[in-house]
Structures are given as structure tokens and as C-alpha cells.
Amino acid sequence: MAKEVKFSLVFRDMWQSAGKYQPRVDQLVKVAPAIIKMGCFDRVETNGGGFEQVNLLYGENPNKAVREWTKPFHEAGIQTHMLDRALNALRMSPVPKDVRKLFYKVKKAQGTDITRIFCGLNDPRNVIPSIQYAKEAGMIAQASLCITHSPIHTVEYYVDLAKKFIDAGADEICLKDMAGIGRPVTLGKIVEGIKKINPDIVIQYHSHAGPGFSMASILEVCEAGCDIVDTGMSPLSWGTGHADIIAVQEMLKDAGFKVKEINMEAYMEVRTQIQEMCDDFLGYYIPELNHLNNSLLVKPGLPGGMMGSLMTDLEDNLKSLNKWKVKNNQPELTTDQLLVKLFDEVAYVWPKVGYPCLVTPFSQYVKNLALMNVIQMEKGKARWSMIADNIWDMILGKSGQLPGPVAPELVEMAKEQGREFETADPQSYYPDNLDEYKEEMKKNGWDFGQDDEELFELAMHPEQYRAYKSGKAKADFEADLAKRKAAKNAPAAGAEGPKSVTVQVNGVNYKVEIAYGDAVPAASAAASAAAPAAPAGEGEDIIAPLEGKFYLVKDNSETPKKVGDAVQAGDTLGYIEAMKTFNAIRADKAGTITAILVNSGDSVEEDDPIMKLA
């Protein structure tokens, strides 16, 4: 009898791999019946990872989205699964134990069946507690092996890791080939080794298509005994996304596997709806390069799920870097030139920081470190001259044990800065703090929500949730979308274009002033001239070291600096949040803060003055 291989549609990851945002809940509920009608999926990935953060960023309640989105699949007998970052749960930074436990209770109550637990360090100390918490909440605990290609990450390494997870109670194992750089034959050997340990364990394979190995890898793992394969579909398949369900189904059928047929009428209906979502607003955040396969990704091993935001972030960084180059009479870089420099630097940096698997958050950490190195070196500064605190936490072991040794130059730099390497259980560095958020909810008169889901959102994503509740998140998103829509109306080179346009976002009209080249819109220039000066203060400007959002603190454990505070050299004054990491701004001398020139949460450009210090 032919072995059956089942399919999962990774609908959430399709979008995250393509661009910055996810569909709205009304769009998700509309497309669900057509996905069900396709008839070929036993599972659908509905939420997790970046899904809930981007809901908040554009002003939508993620709890409502998850409940309404998972419901039709349950009714149809299709399992829903989500992505879970173990120690980090749904965010970039580690999460206290009490918040982690609440996480699984909330997601189970909202309708998520399976949680795919992963740690980019493959540290069992991070994964095994999540297996236990998920099972206690009634969820299916799927433990992931984060796949990469290095001298350390051997077949034996992965089979031994899978055994530890199975012994700890994992219900299933996922080969999470997040960059698509797992070599096909090696992946087959890993699956074969796991099935020898436990023939009945369910194995699911997840791979991105970008580097070009995915179809061969899917065939190899299925021949070795894989049970479920993640797939995407047009127009978000291939490129930095996933192999298309049509191609995968036909390949496996030809190889003799039992697979479900695809209702092609429903496939086209889903495809049409996805395109309509792109045309509505999501396409404004999907870079064209993300539609293409690129074997250059084999060398840096950057994950497909990060490439959507990477290309968007790269636009801003390139603009900022070229602004500096023009000011200093240097030739500007193209996107391709910066991308190749970044890929080369990632390949250089990765072994130096101990071979963490390049998956969230460690993919962002390594990429950000590499990009900062490139930018600093382009400006004639030294490599490693800007390392964010959470990247240091990874290097020092606060996030878990790195697979390999840290390079001597980084060890010496840590010593010079008084930083110590850590070996304790990573959870011990992040004490329970749910009671603090309960007090904040009560103080603000905020409803804890069904099954404490609103409390969970605040505790998991404090800054994004506050911005969502205040309306700032929605206003910022709609203003940014309005600018992107206006930019699409820009005239061809040499043509006379409109000075302003009116665009509609979610039923609201925005009048956007347009400038071409280096000109400043008249309205903006007038506003700048009429605007009151920044708060007066003596002393020297503290400038933003890079472009991003300025915050006085990164979490509730810190006390924000205020005018009149005395600081010492090396003290943290605030943070620039860029590319999902918080970069500390430190005083380079002792003094007193005489002015704070921007508000917490404001966007700043590189070299903008943010404080004065006398």
C-alpha cells in the first residue's frame, strides 16, 4: 500500500516570507472557505510569530483575528498550527515563564491545535519547557529541529536532538528548513534516523524555496518516511516563499505516494483573493525581488521568513547610507551592491558568533550585526563598532548555548566592556512579571479579555499593544500606506507630476504632498518654518546613530531618562528600534540631560538630534 503524504498550507508564512504585513481578519475569513474547498489540506498554518505583531502594527486586534480565522477550519476538520519561538514565544526577546504558560492557554482557547516550537540555538533548555506547557494546555506539541548547514550541524547532531525532544514528550517533530539550505540527501538521512528511534512519530517538513533545493528535499524526506509537507501557492509561492502545492502534489503522485487531489477551481479562487489582498494594501510591502529564487542565499543561509522584512528594511538603510555618501562625496551604492555586501558579511559573521541557526530571532541578530558592520565599514569605521544589547545577549549565552565557540576578538571585546559569558538556564534571566501587566490593565481600565487574551497581548507585545490601544499604531500605518500609494503615482523622469494627491486608506482620505528628487513639499517646508523650535537646552546634541524608532526604554524594568537627570559615560540614554532589535544610545561622557528632542515612539533618521547633554 502506498504511503500517504499529507499537505499543510503555510498561509501565515507565505505572507511573512513575501513582505511585511498579513491580511486583515475580514480578508482571512473570506478566503478560508475557498482554502477548505481546495480539498487537499489536512493542516493550515493560521498564526504565530510575526502574525500577531503586525496585526497590532496596523491597528487590528490579533485575538479577534485568531479566533475568527481558526474557526472555519475547525468546523471543516482541518487542523490549525502556529509558529512558537520557545523562550521568546511570539516575539524577538525572551519571555518570563508566567507569560509563556499563559500563551499556550490563550492560543488553545482561541482555536489553535498545534504549536511548532523552535529555538534557533536548538537548546533543549528552551524547547522542552514549551513542550510541557503546550501539552498542559491541551495543544499538540511539535518540536522543531532548526536546519542549517555547517561543520557542527551533522545528521547525528539532529537525530540526537530529536530523541531528546521525543523523550521529553514531543508529539511530533518538524524539520524546520527555514532558509531552504538543508541538503536533500542529508535531510533524508535525518528523517530516516528519527524514524528508527520512533517509527510512529509524525514528522513534518518545512522548507523555503529561495535557494533552489526545496523540491529535491521534499522528495528525499518523503522517501525516508516524512508524513506531512508544508506548501505555498501562487502568487506567493517560490521565491522567498514555499514550493507550490500543485508542483509538490504532482511530484509526489508520480513518485507513487498517496496524496489528495486539488480542486483547481477553488485553487484559482484562492489565488484571485490573494492577488486582491495584494492590490488592496499588502502588495505595497512586498519587494519585487522576493518573487524570485536566488541561489546567492545558499551562502548566507538567511531564512525565507525574514526576507520579506529584510528587503523593506534594506530600502531605508540604503537610503540613509547613500545620504551619508553624497554628503561625503562618495559614490552611492545600488540595492544589489548592498545586498551582496550584506550576504558576504553574514557568511563572515555567522561562524564568529558561534553558528546559531539563522532563524528568528538569531537570523535578525546575525543579519543586523552584519548590516551594521557593512554600514560602519562603508563609513570608514571599524567592524563590530555597533552591537545591540540583545545581540550581545546571544553572544554571551543569555539566550541559550551557542552551537559553536565565539571568536576570540569578540571574547576580548566582551572582556573590555565588562560583559560576562553566562551558562545558567536562559529562563532564569527573565523573572515572572505578569502581575505588573495586570496592574497596568487595571490602572488603564482595560478589559482583560476572553480567557485573559488581552492581558496576554500586553505582556507579550507591550510597546505594540500600547500603540494599538492609543490609536497611534493605526494612524502611523495608514499615513505610511498613504505615502506608498502616493509614491506609486510619481511621474516618469522629466515629466511634470502632481504636487499633491488624495489617497484612500480603509475608507479615510489622506492628502499627501509630493516632492520629486531632493525637493521638500511646500506644505512641509512651511510647516517646518512655522513649527516651534525643539525644547531649549544647553550642551551638545546626542544624535541618532541609525534610522529607526526612538524609545526611552525597551521594557517595564527600565526607568526612562528625563530632563535634569545626571548621567555617566556609558549610561544608556534610550534606544533606536531598527530591524526588530533595540540599539542602545549611550552617553560618551558624563553630564546632565538638558533637553529630550523627540517623543518615545517617534521615527528618527540617522544623525537626527534626539537629546542635549551638558
N, C-alpha and C positions, 0 to 999 in steps of 0.2 A: 504493500500500500504506500502510495506517495506521501512524503512528509508534507504537512501543511505549514505554510508560512503566512502569518497574519501581517496586516499593514496598519500603521498609525499615521495620521496626518498631523504634522507638527505645525499647526496653524499659527500658534503664537510665534514660534521660532522663525517661520517663514518671513514674518514681518520684521522681526528684530534683526534678521540677517540682511534684510534689504535696506532698511532705513532706521529712522529714529523713533517713530511712533507706531502705535497699534490702532486698530479700528475702534470706533465708539461702540457702546453697548447696543445701540439701535441697529448698527450695521452687522454686529455679530449675531444678534437674534434673527435678523433677516436671512443671513447666509446659512445658518445652522440646518434648516430643513433640506436645503439643497445638498449639503455635505452628507447628511444622513441618506438621502435618496441615491447618492452615488453607489451605495451598497457594498463598497469594498473595504471599509474601515472598521476595525474592531476597537480602535482607540483614537482619541483626538486629544492633542495637547492644547489645553484651553488657557492656562495661566502660568504664573510663576516668574521668577527672575525679573526682568525689566518690565513685564506687563503691567504690574500694579503701580510702579513708579511713574510710568508715562501716563497712566490714567490720571494720576494726581497732577502731573505737569500740565496737562491741557484742561484740568478743571473738572474731571469726572470722578465719581465715587467708585473705586475699584471693587468694593464689596458688592455693590449692586450689579456691577458688570459680571463678576464671577458667578453670582447666584443665577442670574438670568441666562448666562451663556452656557453653563453646565447642564441646566435643567432639560433642554430638549434631547440631549444625548443620553441622559439617564433614562428618559422615557422611551427611547429607542433601543435601550440595551447596549449602548456603546460606552465603554469606559473612558473616563477623563483622567488626564495626567498633567502634572505640573513639574516645573524645574525648581530645585531647592538647593541652596548653596551651603548646606550643613551649618557650620559655625556662623556663617553670615546670613543664613535663612534666605531672605529676599532682597538683601541689599549688598552694598560693596564692603561694608565694615562688619566686624564681629558683633554678635547679638548676645545679650545676657541669657542665662538659662531659663529664667521665668518667662521671658518673651518668646524664646524658642518653643517652649512647651505649649504656650497659648496659640502659637502659629498653627500647629497641627490640629488642634481642637477646632479652630476657626475654619480652616480650609476643609476639613471633613464635614463640618456642619453646612458649609456653603455648597458642597456637592462635588468636591474633588476626590477621586477614588485613589489615585496612585501618586506618590511623591517620588521624584527622581532625585536622590540625594547625591551630591558630588562635592568633592574638595579638590581644588587644583593641586594640592600637595599630596593627594591620596593618603592623608594622615588618618589612620583608623580612629584616633582620639577625637577627631572632628565628625567623622561619619557615623560611628557606632552609637553615640547618644541619640542622634537623629533617627536612626533605625528604631531604637527603643521608644522614643517619643511618638513617632508616627504610628507604630503598632498599638501603643497605649490609646491613641486617639481613634483607632479603628481603620487607619489607612493601610494600603498596601505599600510596603517599604521596598523601593527599588534602589539598590546601592550601585553607584557608578564606578567604573574604572576609567579615569580620565586618560585617554590615549594620547601619547606623543611618541616621538622617535628620537632616542638618544642612547648613548652607551649604557645608561643606567636602567632605562625602561625596557627590560627584556621580557620574553614570554614567561619565564619563571617568575619574574617580579609580579606580573599581572595575575597569574594563576594563584600565586601565594596570597595576594591581596584579596582576590575573590573568595578564597577559602576562609579568610578571616571574617569577611562580611557575612558569608553564609553561616559560619559558626556562631556569629553574633545575632542571627535571626533574620537576615535579609530574606525577603520573599522572592525577590528577583534580582538579576544582575543586568546592568546596562553597560555596553561598551560605548562610552561617550567619546567618539572620534570627532571632537568639536572643531578641529582645524582640517579634518579630512586628510591628514598626512599619515595616518596609520597605513603601513604597507600591507597589501592584501593577504599575502601568504602568512605573514606574522599574525594578523588578526584571526585568520582561520585556525592557526595553532593555539591561540589563546582560548577561543571558543571550545576547541577540542579538549584542551586541558581542563577547562571548567566542567565540561560535561562528564569527564572521567571522575571528577570529585563527586558530582551530584547530577546524574543523568536527567533528573526531573526538574531541575532548577530552570525557570523561564529566563531566557536571555534575549534582550532587545538590543538591536544595533542602531546607533545614531551616527550619521556622518554628513559632513558638508561637502558640497560638490566642487568647490572652487579650485583646488589643486589638480583635480582630474582623476583621482584614484577611486572615487566612490562606487562606480558600477562594478568594477572588478572586486572591490572589497565586499560589497553586498553579496555577490555570488559566492565568494570564498567562505564568508561566515555562515551563509545558509547551507552550503555543502558540509560544513563542520557541525551543524546542529542548531544554528540560531533559530529562534521561534518567531520573533516579531521584528519588522524593519520599519524605521521611520522614513517617511517620504514627504515631498512637497508637491506642488502643482503649479502649472502656468497661471499667470505670468510671473510668479515668484520662485520658480524652480531654477535649477542650475546656478551659475554664477556663484555668489557667496551664500546661496541658499542650499537646497537639497535636491537630490535626484527626483525627477518627476515620476509620479505614481504610474503613468502609462508605460514608460520605458522599463521601470522595475518589474511591473506585473508581467509584461511580455517576456522579459529576460528569464524570469523565474519559471514561468509557464513552459517556455521552451526547454528549460533545464530539467523538467519533469516534476516540479513541485506542485502541490495543490494550492491554488490561490483563488481568491474571489474575483469575479468579473466586475468590470467597471461600467456603470450606467453612463454612457458618454453624453447623453442629453443633459443629465444632471452635472456632469463634469463641465460642460460648456456653460451651464447656468452659473456654477460657482465661479468659473473663470471670468465671466462677464461681470459678476458682482465685485470680484476683487479689483478688476480694472476700474469700475465705477468708484470704489473706495479710493483708488489712487488718484483719479480725476478730481474727486471731492477735495481732499487735502493731503492724503498720505504721500502722494507722489511728489509733493514739493520737498519731501525729506528723504527721497531715495536717489542717491547719486547714480548716474548712468553706468559708471564702472562696475557697480555691484551686480549688474545683469550679466557680466562677462566672467567666464572661467579664466583663471590666471595661475599658471604653474610657478610663477615667481613666489607664490605663497608657500611652496614646499620648503623653501629655505628658512623663512622666519617662523613658520608654523602658527601664524595668527589665526584665531578661530573665526569661522563664518559669522557667528552670532555677534561678534564685535565689529565686523567690517562695516555694518550699516552706520553705526555712530562714528566709527573711525574716519570714514570719508567726509562726513559732515564736519567733524572736529578739525580735520586737516584743512578744510577751506579757510576756517578762521585763523588757524595757526600760520598758514601760508600767507594770508593777507597781512597779518601782524609782522611776520618776518620780512616780507618784501617791503613793507612800510619802513622798517629799520634800514634795509639795504639801500633803498632810494635815498634816505636821509644821509647815508654814509657813502654815497657814490659807488655802490657795488651793483653788479648785475642781478636782476631778480631771478628767482627760481620758478620753474613750472611745477604743476602738480606732480607730473611723472618724475621729475628730478627729486622732489622732496620725498616721494613715495619710495623710490629706490634707495635713497639715503637712509630712510627710516627702516626699510626691510633689512638692509645690511647691518644697521646698528642693533636691531633686535637680535639678529643672529650672533652679534658680538657680545651683547649684554647678557643674553639668556644663560650661557654656561657660568658667567661671572657671578650671577646671583643664585646659583645652586640648582639649575634645571627645574624650576617649578613648571608644572603643566600649564600651558598657555590657555587658560580658561578663567572666566570671571571668578574673583577679581584680579587674579595674578596676571592674566593676559593684559588687562588695562595697566597694571603696575609696571610690567616689563615694557610695554609699548610706550607708556608715558615717560618712563625713565629714558628709553632710547630716543624719544622725540625731544625731550629736554636736552639730552646730550647733543643731538644734531643741531638744535637751535642755538645752544650756547656755543658750540664749536664754530658754527657759521658766523657768530658774532665775535670770534676770536677769543672766547673764554675756554676754560678747562672742562673736559669731560667730568661728570659726576658733580658739577658745581651746584646743581639743584635737585635734591632728592626729597620728595614729600614724606611726611611723617608716617603715613600708612605703608609706604614702600619700605621705609626703614623697619617698620614692624614685621614685614615679611622677611626681610634680610636677617633680622635679629632673632627670628623664631617665635615671635608672639602670635603668629597666625598658624603655627604648626611647624613640624620638622621638614626642612627642605630636603629633597632627594639627594642633592649633591653638596659639596663644600662651597663656601663663599670665597671669592677671590681674595688673595692677600691684601690687595690695595684697598678693598672695601672693609676688610677686617681692621686695617690700620686706621682708616678714616673714622670708623666707629669708635675706636680707642681714643683718637684725638678729640672727638666730640663728646667723650664721656658716656657713650652708649654701651650697653651690656647685652651680650647674647643670652637668650633665655632657653630653658629646657623644660619648664613646667607645662602642665596641661593648659593649652591655649584658653580654655573656658575660664580658668582661674583669674585671668587678667580683666575679665569683664563681669563685675558683680551684678546681681539682680537689681533692677531699677523700675519694675512695673509700678510700684507704689507711687513713684514720683509722677508718672504719667496719669495715674488715677487722680491724683491731686490736681494736676493741670486741667484735666477734663472737668472735674467738679468746679474748679475756680472759674472756668470759662462758660460753665453751664452747658457743656457739650454732652449729647446723648452717648452712652457707652455702646449703643447699637446692639442689634440682634446677636446673641452669642458673643458679646464683647468685641465685635469685629471693628468697631470704630476706635476703641481703646487700642486694639492690636495695630491698626494703621498708624496711629500717632506714635506708638512705641517703636514700630518698625521703620517708619519714614518720618521722623519728627519735622524736619525743615520743609519737606514737600507737603506734608499734611497741613501744617500751619499755613503755608502759602495757598493751599487749596481752600481751607476754611475761610481765609480772609478775602478770597476772590482774586488775589494777586496772580496766582498761577494761571488762571483762565485769561485774565487781562493781558499778561505777558505773552502767552501763547497766541492769542488772537491778533495782537499787534505784530508779532513776528510773522505769522502767516499772511497778514495783510501786506507786509513788506515784500514777502516772497512772491505773492501774486502780482504785486505791482511791478516787481523786477522782471517778471515774465513779459510784461508789456513794453519793456525797454526797446527803443528803436534800433535799427541796424546802424553800424558805424557810419557817421557822416550825416545821418538823417536827423531831422528836427523832431523831437519827441514831445509828448505832453509834459507840462510842468507838474501836474498832479493827476491822480486817478482816484476813483472811488471803487473800493472792492468790498464784497460782502463776505463775511465770515460768520457762519452759524446764525444767519439772519440779521446780523448787525452790520451797518455800513461804516466803513473807515475811509476817511480821506487821507491819502498818503502823498506827501510831497516827494518828487523825484528829482535827483541830481544825476548828471552824467559826467563821467570822468572824475576829476577831483573837485568839482564844484560843490558848494554847500547849498541845499534848498533855501530859497529866500525866507520861507517861514521859519526854518530852523535858525538861519543866521539872525533874523530879527529877534527870535526868542532868546538866542544866546546873548545878544547885545542888551536885551531888556532884563534878562534874568539877574537876580541879586547875586552878588559875589558869594563865594563859599564862606563859611564862618571864619571870621578873622582870627588869626593866631600867629604868634611869633615862631621863628625857628625854620628848620629845613623840612622840605617835603619828603615824606615817605612815599615812594612810588610803587605802583603795581608791577611785579616782576614778569607777569604774563597776563594774557587776556582771560577773562572768566567772570564769575560772580563773587563779589566780596562778601565775606561773613566775619563778624566779630568773634564768633565761637563756632565750633563744629558739633558740639553736643551739650547736653544739660550739665555735664560735670564741670564745665568751664565758666568763669566769671568774665563777662565782656569788659574790655577796657573802656574807659571814659575819659573825657577831657579833665585834666588835672592829675591823672594817675602818673606816678613816677615809675619809670621802667629802667631795667638794667640791660646792658649789651647782651644780646642773645635771647631776650624775652620775646615771646610770641605776641604780636600786636593784633593779628587777625589772620584770615585765610583767603586765598583765592581758590574757589572750586572750579577746576577745569578738567575736562575729560574724566569725570567721575572720581577724582581724587582731590583732597584738600591740601593745598600747598601753603605751608606756614610762611607768614611775613614776619621777619624777626628784626628787632632793633639792632642796628650796627654800633650803637653807642648808648650810654646812659643818658637819661633826660626826662622831660615831662611832656606828656601829650597836651598840646595847646589847641588842637582842632582835629575833628574827625570829619572829613570832607565828603564822604559818601555814606549812604544808608546800608545796613546789613541786607543782603539780597540783591543789591544793585549790580548791574553789569558794568565792568570796567575794561578798558583796553590797556595793553602794555604801556608802561610809563605814565599812566594817569596818576596824579597825586591823590592819595587816599587819606593821609594824615599829616599833621605837622608835629615835629618834635623839637623842643628847645632845651 
